[in-house]
Amino acid sequence: PQNKLVDRLSVDTVNSANLLSSSQDTFKRGGTATEFYTAGFPPTSTATLPRTIFDDQGVLSFYKVATPLSSTQLQSVQNLYAGDLTSRKNYSVNIANIAKNLTSLSSSGLNSGLQNKVNSAINSLRTAYNTLSDVNAPAPDPRALYAQVAIAYSALNSSCDLNQAQKNMGKIGIGMLEIGASNYDTNRLPVAGTPITPAPQTPPTGAQAMAAGFPLTNFDNVRNTPLSAAQANPTQTFGASVTSYLNSIGLTGCDFDINKVDMQVNSANNLQSIEVPLGNGRSLTAFFNTGFPVPVGTAPQVAFKGTTGVRQYLDVASNPPQTQQKLTTYYANPANAARRTNLGVNYTNLTAAFTQLKQAGSLSPAAANQVNDALATLAAAQQQLATPGGLPDVLGVYQKLGDNLDRLASTCGFNQTQKELFQTLSGSLLPIGVQNYYLVPVSLVQTA
């Protein structure tokens, strides 16, 4: 429901082609949900829905306030899981992983109140798992199931009675719940105004079911076996590769603590996304939609928390000379002419927004100086970009603009139009520039 979100903290990031690239919603109960529109916007079918990445508090808030699936939505979801046995199996693996985590917590010495909530969640997972095991049975409602599981994790997350080992286990389990919400609930729904997913014309044969891994192994046997290393300790499994990726985009060991990076691992034990704290409550979220480690010739999707996250990244990121040289070569390649053109469009859009900020009302001398400095930086960058083979310091330009916006953020006296322009600069134009014209090319040249 819209009234459960903090409207003033919602962020929509629009690219140079005027298409929505990502959006982020903040819940009144805390936490965020970041949507990556990898198949375009607006979605036209279930297959083109955005992938939603929740942070820890965000997924708990979502299941506290999200409305139940309608009968039509549930029918569409059940039709999908009836016809797509691979998705049905992955759904069951997520359920099993959560059950393993809760089973470990159940035997760790919880107080009676927490124990009851955990056992209730395990029972709900058992029922859902056993239902999925029969490929001819309608799949369990993921919204209702994960909401029940979220009750247990919310209680664990807010408890003062947990030791550090229990807190760590609870955090791992919430990450599995985030995968469930992202992969088996929010991106399985029908798009409003479009046909629902049709039921399969014929039920799966016994051979098809067996090939897909059905019937499933006994639930209690599964939940009492250890989690895979990737699920139980993602930092140990993926930490070195994540550090390498973050180094490649200008973040060093001084800029982040790998032990505080939130890693979400999917049912195939692959790293799906990370949330990287950058300090001052700001963070970077990367969605590895093409796989991880990042495959050659691809780049992950990146978003920043709120309107200040990109500025925090720019405050700490560095651009080594060898990276700038690779970018110069990349942008000089005729095959990348479209991205070079769109970089210029981003500079033009930033120039227009800063100009309108100046014209929309009076500014203090200090604020006017920051706007004029930003316009001068952009004019010089556009001139360098217009020179054949020339390229400004891509990260450096955005860092200067970030500094200007940091100083403007403390300005009092903006009128409503100026406030909206500042929001557009900080929440859309600057982050889309950093994402599409620095981070993406850097990933492409690094992996290549």
C-alpha positions as CSV (number, residue, x, y, z in Angstrom):
1,P,0.0,0.0,0.0
2,Q,1.2,3.5,-0.9
3,N,0.5,4.9,2.6
4,K,3.2,2.5,4.0
5,L,6.0,4.2,2.0
6,V,7.8,7.4,2.7
7,D,7.0,9.4,-0.4
8,R,9.7,12.0,0.0
9,L,12.4,9.3,0.2
10,S,11.3,7.5,-3.0
11,V,13.8,7.8,-5.8
12,D,13.4,7.2,-9.6
13,T,16.5,7.1,-11.7
14,V,15.9,7.9,-15.4
15,N,18.5,7.3,-18.1
16,S,19.6,9.4,-21.1
17,A,16.9,7.8,-23.3
18,N,14.2,9.1,-20.8
19,L,13.5,5.5,-19.6
20,L,13.2,4.4,-16.0
21,S,16.3,2.5,-15.0
22,S,15.7,1.8,-11.3
23,S,13.6,3.0,-8.4
24,Q,13.8,2.8,-4.7
25,D,11.1,2.9,-2.1
26,T,11.6,3.4,1.7
27,F,9.1,1.8,4.1
28,K,7.7,3.8,7.0
29,R,8.7,0.8,9.2
30,G,12.3,1.1,7.9
31,G,14.3,-0.4,5.1
32,T,14.2,-0.2,1.4
33,A,13.2,-2.1,-1.8
34,T,15.2,-1.3,-4.9
35,E,13.7,-2.2,-8.3
36,F,15.9,-2.8,-11.3
37,Y,14.0,-2.6,-14.6
38,T,16.3,-4.8,-16.6
39,A,13.6,-5.6,-19.2
40,G,12.3,-2.1,-19.6
41,F,9.5,0.0,-18.0
42,P,6.6,-0.3,-17.7
43,P,6.6,-4.1,-17.5
44,T,4.3,-5.8,-20.0
45,S,4.3,-9.4,-18.7
46,T,5.4,-11.4,-15.7
47,A,8.7,-12.1,-17.6
48,T,9.5,-8.4,-17.8
49,L,8.8,-7.5,-14.1
50,P,11.6,-5.7,-12.3
51,R,13.8,-7.6,-9.9
52,T,13.3,-6.2,-6.4
53,I,16.3,-6.2,-4.0
54,F,15.3,-5.8,-0.4
55,D,17.6,-4.8,2.4
56,D,17.3,-6.7,5.8
57,Q,14.8,-4.3,7.4
58,G,13.1,-3.7,4.0
59,V,12.0,-7.3,3.5
60,L,10.6,-7.5,7.1
61,S,8.7,-4.3,6.6
62,F,7.4,-5.5,3.2
63,Y,5.9,-8.6,4.7
64,K,4.4,-6.7,7.6
65,V,2.4,-4.3,5.3
66,A,2.1,-6.0,1.9
67,T,-1.4,-6.9,0.9
68,P,-2.3,-10.6,0.3
69,L,-2.3,-11.9,-3.2
70,S,-5.7,-11.6,-4.9
71,S,-7.4,-14.8,-6.1
72,T,-6.4,-13.8,-9.7
73,Q,-2.8,-13.1,-8.7
74,L,-2.5,-16.4,-6.8
75,Q,-4.0,-18.3,-9.7
76,S,-1.5,-16.8,-12.1
77,V,1.4,-17.7,-9.7
78,Q,0.1,-21.2,-9.3
79,N,-0.2,-21.6,-13.0
80,L,3.4,-20.5,-13.4
81,Y,4.7,-23.0,-10.8
82,A,2.6,-25.8,-12.4
83,G,4.1,-25.3,-15.8
84,D,7.7,-24.3,-14.9
85,L,9.1,-27.1,-12.8
86,T,12.5,-25.6,-12.6
87,S,11.1,-22.5,-10.9
88,R,9.0,-24.8,-8.7
89,K,12.1,-26.7,-7.6
90,N,14.0,-23.5,-6.9
91,Y,11.1,-22.3,-4.8
92,S,11.4,-25.5,-2.8
93,V,15.1,-25.1,-2.4
94,N,14.6,-21.6,-0.9
95,I,12.0,-23.0,1.5
96,A,14.5,-25.8,2.5
97,N,17.3,-23.3,3.0
98,I,15.2,-21.2,5.3
99,A,14.0,-24.3,7.2
100,K,17.6,-25.4,7.7
101,N,18.5,-21.9,9.1
102,L,15.4,-21.9,11.4
103,T,16.2,-25.5,12.5
104,S,19.7,-24.4,13.6
105,L,18.2,-21.4,15.5
106,S,15.6,-23.7,17.1
107,S,18.3,-25.8,18.6
108,S,20.4,-22.9,19.7
109,G,18.7,-22.2,23.1
110,L,16.1,-19.6,22.2
111,N,13.6,-18.3,24.8
112,S,10.1,-19.9,24.7
113,G,8.5,-17.0,22.9
114,L,11.0,-17.0,20.1
115,Q,11.0,-20.8,20.0
116,N,7.3,-20.9,19.4
117,K,7.5,-18.4,16.5
118,V,10.4,-20.3,14.9
119,N,8.6,-23.6,15.2
120,S,5.4,-22.1,13.8
121,A,7.5,-20.9,10.8
122,I,9.1,-24.3,10.3
123,N,5.6,-25.9,10.3
124,S,4.4,-23.5,7.6
125,L,7.5,-24.3,5.6
126,R,6.9,-28.0,6.0
127,T,3.4,-27.7,4.6
128,A,4.5,-25.6,1.7
129,Y,7.4,-27.9,0.9
130,N,5.3,-31.0,1.0
131,T,2.7,-29.3,-1.3
132,L,5.4,-28.4,-3.8
133,S,6.6,-32.0,-3.8
134,D,3.4,-33.0,-5.6
135,V,3.7,-31.4,-9.0
136,N,0.0,-31.8,-9.6
137,A,-0.9,-29.8,-6.4
138,P,-1.4,-26.0,-6.6
139,A,1.8,-24.3,-5.4
140,P,1.6,-22.7,-1.9
141,D,0.9,-18.9,-1.8
142,P,4.4,-17.3,-1.6
143,R,3.1,-14.0,-0.1
144,A,1.3,-15.8,2.7
145,L,4.2,-18.2,3.4
146,Y,7.0,-15.6,3.5
147,A,4.8,-13.3,5.6
148,Q,4.6,-16.1,8.2
149,V,8.3,-16.7,8.0
150,A,8.9,-12.9,8.4
151,I,7.1,-13.0,11.7
152,A,9.8,-15.3,13.1
153,Y,12.7,-13.3,11.7
154,S,11.2,-10.0,12.9
155,A,11.0,-11.4,16.4
156,L,14.5,-12.6,16.2
157,N,15.8,-9.4,14.7
158,S,14.3,-7.3,17.5
159,S,15.2,-9.6,20.4
160,C,17.7,-8.6,23.0
161,D,18.2,-12.2,24.1
162,L,20.3,-13.5,21.2
163,N,24.0,-14.1,21.4
164,Q,26.3,-13.1,18.5
165,A,26.1,-16.6,16.9
166,Q,22.3,-16.5,16.9
167,K,22.3,-12.9,15.5
168,N,24.6,-14.1,12.7
169,M,22.3,-17.0,11.9
170,G,19.3,-14.7,12.0
171,K,20.9,-12.4,9.5
172,I,21.8,-15.3,7.1
173,G,18.1,-16.4,7.3
174,I,16.8,-12.9,6.5
175,G,19.0,-12.9,3.4
176,M,17.3,-16.2,2.3
177,L,13.9,-14.5,2.9
178,E,15.1,-11.6,0.7
179,I,15.8,-14.1,-2.1
180,G,12.4,-15.7,-1.6
181,A,10.7,-12.3,-1.9
182,S,12.7,-11.3,-4.9
183,N,12.7,-14.6,-6.9
184,Y,9.5,-16.5,-5.9
185,D,7.0,-13.8,-4.9
186,T,7.3,-10.3,-6.3
187,N,8.6,-11.2,-9.8
188,R,6.0,-14.0,-10.3
189,L,2.9,-11.9,-10.4
190,P,0.8,-11.0,-13.4
191,V,1.1,-7.4,-14.6
192,A,-2.1,-5.4,-14.1
193,G,-4.2,-5.2,-17.2
194,T,-2.5,-8.1,-18.9
195,P,-3.5,-11.8,-19.1
196,I,-2.5,-14.0,-16.2
197,T,0.0,-16.8,-16.7
198,P,-2.0,-19.6,-18.4
199,A,-2.2,-23.1,-16.9
200,P,-0.2,-25.8,-18.6
201,Q,-2.2,-27.6,-21.3
202,T,-1.2,-31.0,-19.9
203,P,0.1,-32.0,-16.5
204,P,3.8,-33.0,-16.4
205,T,4.6,-36.6,-17.0
206,G,6.3,-38.8,-14.3
207,A,9.5,-38.6,-16.3
208,Q,9.4,-34.8,-16.5
209,A,8.7,-34.6,-12.8
210,M,11.6,-36.9,-12.0
211,A,14.0,-35.0,-14.3
212,A,13.1,-31.8,-12.5
213,G,13.8,-33.3,-9.0
214,F,10.3,-34.4,-7.9
215,P,9.1,-35.7,-5.6
216,L,11.2,-33.9,-3.2
217,T,13.4,-35.4,-0.5
218,N,11.7,-35.8,2.9
219,F,11.4,-32.3,4.5
220,D,12.6,-33.2,8.0
221,N,15.6,-35.1,6.5
222,V,16.5,-32.0,4.4
223,R,16.1,-29.4,7.2
224,N,18.4,-31.3,9.5
225,T,21.2,-31.3,7.0
226,P,23.8,-28.5,6.9
227,L,23.4,-25.5,4.6
228,S,25.8,-25.3,1.7
229,A,28.9,-23.2,2.3
230,A,27.6,-20.5,0.0
231,Q,24.4,-20.2,2.0
232,A,25.9,-20.6,5.4
233,N,28.9,-18.3,5.0
234,P,28.6,-16.2,1.8
235,T,31.3,-13.8,2.9
236,Q,33.8,-16.7,3.1
237,T,32.6,-18.1,-0.2
238,F,32.3,-14.9,-2.2
239,G,34.3,-12.3,-0.2
240,A,37.5,-12.3,-2.3
241,S,35.6,-12.0,-5.6
242,V,33.4,-9.3,-4.2
243,T,36.4,-7.4,-3.0
244,S,38.0,-7.7,-6.4
245,Y,34.8,-6.3,-8.0
246,L,34.6,-3.4,-5.6
247,N,38.3,-2.6,-6.1
248,S,37.6,-2.5,-9.9
249,I,35.0,0.3,-9.4
250,G,37.2,2.4,-7.3
251,L,36.5,1.2,-3.8
252,T,39.4,0.0,-1.7
253,G,39.7,-1.8,1.6
254,C,39.6,1.5,3.4
255,D,36.2,2.3,1.9
256,F,34.2,-0.7,2.9
257,D,34.3,-3.6,5.4
258,I,33.8,-6.9,3.5
259,N,32.3,-8.5,6.7
260,K,29.5,-5.9,6.6
261,V,28.6,-6.3,3.0
262,D,25.2,-7.9,2.7
263,M,25.3,-10.8,0.2
264,Q,22.2,-12.4,-1.2
265,V,22.7,-16.0,-2.5
266,N,20.1,-17.6,-4.7
267,S,18.8,-21.2,-4.7
268,A,21.5,-22.2,-7.1
269,N,24.2,-21.0,-4.6
270,N,25.1,-18.1,-6.9
271,L,25.6,-14.6,-5.6
272,Q,22.7,-12.5,-6.8
273,S,23.2,-9.1,-5.2
274,I,25.2,-7.2,-2.6
275,E,24.5,-4.1,-0.5
276,V,27.7,-2.3,0.4
277,P,27.7,0.2,3.3
278,L,29.7,3.3,2.4
279,G,29.4,5.2,5.7
280,N,27.0,7.8,7.0
281,G,24.1,5.4,6.5
282,R,24.6,5.4,2.8
283,S,25.1,2.3,0.6
284,L,25.5,0.9,-2.9
285,T,23.4,-2.0,-4.2
286,A,24.7,-4.2,-7.1
287,F,22.4,-6.7,-8.8
288,F,24.4,-9.3,-10.7
289,N,21.8,-10.0,-13.3
290,T,24.2,-11.5,-15.7
291,G,26.0,-13.7,-13.1
292,F,28.9,-13.5,-10.7
293,P,31.8,-13.2,-11.0
294,V,30.7,-10.7,-13.7
295,P,31.0,-12.5,-17.1
296,V,33.1,-11.0,-19.8
297,G,31.3,-8.2,-21.8
298,T,28.6,-7.6,-19.2
299,A,28.1,-5.3,-16.2
300,P,25.8,-5.5,-13.1
301,Q,23.1,-3.1,-12.3
302,V,23.9,-0.6,-9.6
303,A,21.8,1.7,-7.5
304,F,22.6,4.0,-4.6
305,K,20.6,4.5,-1.4
306,G,18.4,7.6,-1.4
307,T,19.6,10.8,-3.0
308,T,22.8,10.9,-0.9
309,G,24.3,7.4,-1.6
310,V,25.9,8.4,-4.9
311,R,27.5,11.4,-3.3
312,Q,29.0,9.2,-0.6
313,Y,30.3,6.8,-3.3
314,L,31.9,9.8,-5.1
315,D,33.5,11.0,-1.9
316,V,35.4,7.7,-1.4
317,A,35.9,6.3,-4.9
318,S,39.2,6.6,-6.7
319,N,40.0,6.5,-10.5
320,P,43.5,5.1,-11.1
321,P,45.3,6.4,-14.2
322,Q,45.1,3.0,-15.8
323,T,41.3,2.9,-15.5
324,Q,41.0,6.3,-17.1
325,Q,43.2,5.2,-19.9
326,K,41.0,2.1,-20.5
327,L,38.0,4.3,-20.5
328,T,39.6,6.6,-23.1
329,T,40.2,3.6,-25.3
330,Y,36.7,2.3,-24.7
331,Y,35.0,5.6,-25.6
332,A,37.2,6.1,-28.6
333,N,36.0,2.8,-30.1
334,P,33.3,3.4,-32.8
335,A,31.4,0.4,-31.4
336,N,30.8,2.4,-28.3
337,A,29.7,5.6,-30.0
338,A,26.1,5.4,-28.6
339,R,27.3,5.3,-25.0
340,R,29.7,8.3,-25.8
341,T,26.7,10.2,-27.2
342,N,24.6,9.4,-24.2
343,L,27.3,10.5,-21.9
344,G,27.0,13.9,-23.7
345,V,23.3,13.8,-23.2
346,N,23.8,13.2,-19.5
347,Y,26.1,16.3,-19.3
348,T,23.5,18.3,-21.2
349,N,20.7,17.2,-18.8
350,L,22.9,18.0,-15.8
351,T,23.6,21.4,-17.3
352,A,19.9,22.1,-17.9
353,A,19.1,21.1,-14.3
354,F,21.8,23.3,-12.7
355,T,20.8,26.2,-15.0
356,Q,17.1,25.8,-14.0
357,L,18.1,25.7,-10.4
358,K,19.8,29.0,-10.9
359,Q,16.9,30.5,-12.7
360,A,14.0,29.2,-10.6
361,G,14.6,31.6,-7.7
362,S,17.2,33.7,-5.9
363,L,20.2,31.9,-4.4
364,S,22.6,32.9,-1.7
365,P,26.1,34.0,-2.9
366,A,27.6,30.7,-1.6
367,A,24.9,28.6,-3.4
368,A,25.3,30.6,-6.6
369,N,29.0,29.9,-6.6
370,Q,28.4,26.2,-6.3
371,V,25.9,26.2,-9.2
372,N,28.3,28.3,-11.4
373,D,31.2,26.0,-10.5
374,A,29.1,23.0,-11.6
375,L,28.2,24.6,-14.8
376,A,31.8,25.4,-15.5
377,T,32.8,21.8,-14.8
378,L,30.2,20.6,-17.2
379,A,31.1,23.1,-20.0
380,A,34.8,21.9,-19.8
381,A,33.7,18.3,-19.8
382,Q,31.5,18.8,-22.9
383,Q,34.3,20.6,-24.7
384,Q,36.7,17.7,-24.0
385,L,34.0,15.2,-25.1
386,A,33.5,17.1,-28.4
387,T,37.2,16.8,-29.2
388,P,37.8,13.7,-31.4
389,G,39.4,11.0,-29.2
390,G,39.1,13.3,-26.2
391,L,37.5,12.3,-22.9
392,P,37.2,14.1,-19.6
393,D,38.1,12.4,-16.3
394,V,34.7,10.7,-16.1
395,L,34.7,9.9,-12.4
396,G,36.4,13.2,-11.6
397,V,33.7,15.3,-13.3
398,Y,31.0,13.5,-11.3
399,Q,33.0,13.9,-8.1
400,K,33.2,17.6,-8.6
401,L,29.4,17.7,-9.2
402,G,28.9,15.6,-6.1
403,D,30.9,18.1,-4.1
404,N,28.8,20.9,-5.4
405,L,25.6,19.1,-4.4
406,D,27.0,18.3,-1.0
407,R,27.5,22.0,-0.4
408,L,24.1,22.9,-1.9
409,A,22.5,20.3,0.4
410,S,23.1,22.6,3.4
411,T,21.5,25.6,1.6
412,C,18.4,27.0,3.2
413,G,15.8,29.0,1.3
414,F,15.3,26.8,-1.8
415,N,11.7,27.2,-3.1
416,Q,9.7,24.2,-4.1
417,T,10.8,24.1,-7.7
418,Q,14.5,24.4,-6.6
419,K,14.0,21.5,-4.1
420,E,12.6,19.3,-6.8
421,L,15.5,20.2,-9.2
422,F,17.9,19.4,-6.4
423,Q,16.2,16.0,-5.9
424,T,16.4,15.3,-9.7
425,L,20.1,16.1,-9.7
426,S,20.9,14.0,-6.7
427,G,18.5,11.2,-7.2
428,S,18.5,10.7,-10.9
429,L,20.9,12.6,-13.2
430,L,24.0,12.2,-11.1
431,P,23.5,8.5,-10.2
432,I,22.5,7.5,-13.7
433,G,25.7,9.2,-15.0
434,V,27.9,7.4,-12.5
435,Q,26.1,4.1,-13.2
436,N,25.9,4.2,-17.0
437,Y,28.9,6.1,-18.0
438,Y,31.5,5.2,-15.4
439,L,30.5,1.9,-13.6
440,V,29.2,0.1,-16.7
441,P,32.2,0.9,-18.9
442,V,34.6,0.1,-16.1
443,S,33.1,-3.3,-15.6
444,L,33.2,-3.9,-19.4
445,V,36.8,-3.0,-19.7
446,Q,37.8,-4.9,-16.6
447,T,36.1,-8.1,-17.4
448,A,37.3,-7.9,-21.0
